[in-house]
Amino acid sequence: LNTIILPLFVIWLMKRMQLIKSFSLHTKQDRLLSFLITGMFYMSTWYIFQELNLIPLLNLILLMSAILVLMASFISAFWKISIHSISIGAVSAAVLYLTINFYISGPWLLYFVVFLSGLVGFARLKLNAHSPKQVYVGYFMGFMVLSFFMWVKGF
């Protein structure tokens, strides 16, 4: 609810109120507002899960999602970065961690995520939604931020 439905509803309201121009989030203002709202919903979800003492790894992933969306919001005020690449970079780091530490499904899940990462990057470039630099920096940011926090938290 907090990570999909409510952010989409608020973005829809912002579009109806003409606070954003498009659901595609082409302008800096559209991206900034949408990412800030989404980041706040993610942070509230993390806080609720933290208070309920749920699975620590899930809490970390929620926190990282919130931090990455808020970082993307900040960066978007100055430069367009690929939120899709940030996301798949973070997923890649999480799957790499799971593969190394728990040997979940052998390397096949990791291979699939690497392939999926390439598809996401290719799609963003093919659609002319981003430059190669925006895609690469987004992927690197997502991968490194999630990896860093997993290392700090000792997962």
C-alpha positions, 0 to 999 in steps of 0.5 A, a space after each residue: 500500500 505505502 510503496 505502490 498504491 499511495 505514491 501512485 495515487 498522490 502522483 495522480 492527484 498531483 497530475 490532476 492538480 497540475 502540479 506535474 505535467 506528465 506521468 512520464 516525469 520528463 521535467 526536473 520538477 515532475 521528477 523531484 516532486 514525485 521522487 520526494 513523495 515516493 521517498 517519504 512513503 518508503 521511509 514511513 513504511 520502513 519506520 512501521 516495519 522497524 517498529 514491528 521488528 520484522 525481518 532485518 534484511 527486509 527492513 534494510 531493503 526498505 530503508 535502502 529503497 527510501 534512501 535511493 529514491 530520496 537521493 535520486 530526488 536530490 540528484 534530479 534537481 541538478 541532473 537527470 539520473 535513471 531511477 530504473 538503473 538505480 533500482 536494478 543496480 540495488 536489486 543486483 547487489 541484493 541478489 549478489 549478496 544472497 547468492 554469495 551468502 546463502 547460495 540461493 538457486 546457485 548462480 542462475 538468479 544472479 545470471 538472470 539479474 545481470 541479463 535483466 540489468 542489461 535489458 533495463 539499461 538497453 531499454 532506457 537508451 533505446 527509448 532515448 529516456 537517458 544518456 549512457 552516463 545517466 544509466 551507468 551512474 544510476 546502476 553504479 549508485 544503486 549497486 554501491 549504496 545497497 552494498 555499502 549499507 549491507 556491509 555496514 549492517 553486517 549482513 
